[in-house]
Amino acid sequence: MSDTRAERLQVMLSPEELAALDDFRFKHRMPTRAAAVRELLKFGLQAVGIDGTAGVKSSDYGVFSRGPGSHTQNGSDTEP
């Protein structure tokens, strides 16, 4: 996964979720909450069988298949 972080994601957490995140962060001596969130996201992806280190596009998680002329026609980014 690229170290370039061009996207910002805002997440609202309950006080309990924030406490759990901070506990994880401090236990693992992580420098920031963002680093802890990225690490937990990677763990979560790996838990469901997705390589958390590979570049996965958001379009891979669509609910509906794309129609003709779409950049993900036939489930791939390449033309048939």
VENJO-V543917 format. One line per field, one symbol per residue. psi: psi as a letter, one per 20 degrees, with the letter a starting at -180 (. if undefined). A space follows every 50 residues. Layout:
psi = ???
//
This chain:
psi = qqipniqpppppqrhgghggghggghhjlqhrhghgggghggggghhjjp oiiqopqhiijqhqqqaqiqikpkjrjqq.
//
